[in-house]
């Protein structure tokens, strides 16, 4: 889906707050990077862009182009819930999203692979065997 000013206005109405200018530029494709730092809307903008992307343009081997930062195993679980909450609100308000079972299966496998690497390097994680 092409994200327009009208799309952004609807998103702002749905979520109840205005987007930053950099978020709008990022969502419309006028900017390829997000802003620096944490707790400033990076993940929100990423989730919107990912969820509203055309499904056929997101291939398993290209997911890294849309991937959010990883801040450890617990962040991955949080991120999945957060992204799905955003997806639910979008769908409830008439948006078609790219959320699908194939991505979720990939995402779970990806998390398990990261977990395995962490365990192999001596980290304790919350995921059991």
N, C-alpha and C positions, 0 to 999 in steps of 0.2 A: 504494500500500500504506500502510495506517495503521501508523505506527511506535509500538510499545508497549514497556513495560518488558521483556517477554519478547524482543522483537526486539532491543532494546539489549543484553540479556544475551548473546544468541547472537552479536551483532556483537563484543562484548568477548571472547568465547571464540575466535572465528575469528581476530581480529587480535592477541590475546594481551596486551591492556592495557585498563585501565578508561578509560571516557570521562569527561571532566570533567562536572560538573553542568550547566554552560551548554550543552555539546554535547547532552546528553540532552534538555534543555528545547527546544533549537533543533530537534532531530530530531522531537520529539513535537509540534511546532507551538505550544508554550507561549511561545516567544520568537521574534521575527521577525529579530533581528539577531544577528550573531556577536560575538565578543569583539574587542578592539583588539589591534593588534600583529601580529608575524609569528612563525612557528615555534611556534604554540601550539594547533594543531589546527583552525584555521579551514578550511583547504582540505579536510582529511579530513572534517569535518562536512558541508561543502558537497557534496562528492562523494557521500557516503552519502545525503544528502537528495535530491540530483538523481537518482541511480541508482535509489533505491527509490520515487521518485514514480510515480504512475500515468501511463503513457504518454499516455493520451488527455487528460490535463490539461496536458501540455507542448506548446504550440503554438510554431511558429517565431517568431512575433511576440512571444511572452511569455517567451522564453528568458532575456531580461535579468533577469527576476525571480529566476532561479536561478544567474546568472552569478557566477563567482568574480572576485576582483580581478585586474587585468592588471598585470604588472610587466615588460613588454617582450616582444618577439617570442620570445626563448628561453624565457621563462616559459610562454608558450602551448604550445610543444612539450612542455615538461616536464609541464605540467598535463595534457595529453591522455594522455601515457603513464601518469602517476600515476592518473588517473581510471580508465583501462582496467585497470590492475593491481588496483585496488580492485574493479572490476566482476568481474574473473576470479575473485577469491577469494569474492565473494558468490555468484556462479553455481555455483562448485564446491561450495558448502555449501548449495545448495538454494534460494537466493533467486531470484526473478524480478526482473529489472531492466529499466529503460526504455532501456538502451543499444541503439541501433539504427542502421542505416545512414543513415537520413534525418538524424539528429542529427550523425553524423560528416561527412556531406557539407556540412551547414550550417556546422559548426565549421571545416572546412578552408577554405570560402569566406570565412568571417568572418576567419580568420587572414590569408588572402591580401589581403583588403580593408584590414586594419590595416597589413600590410606595405606595401601600395601607398601609403597615406597617410604612413607613416614615410619612405619613399623620396622622395615628393613634397616633403617638408619637409627634405630634405637628410641624413637619417639613412642610414647604411650598415647593411644587414641581411644575414643569412646566407642568405636565400632568394634564389635566382637567378631572373632573368627569368621 
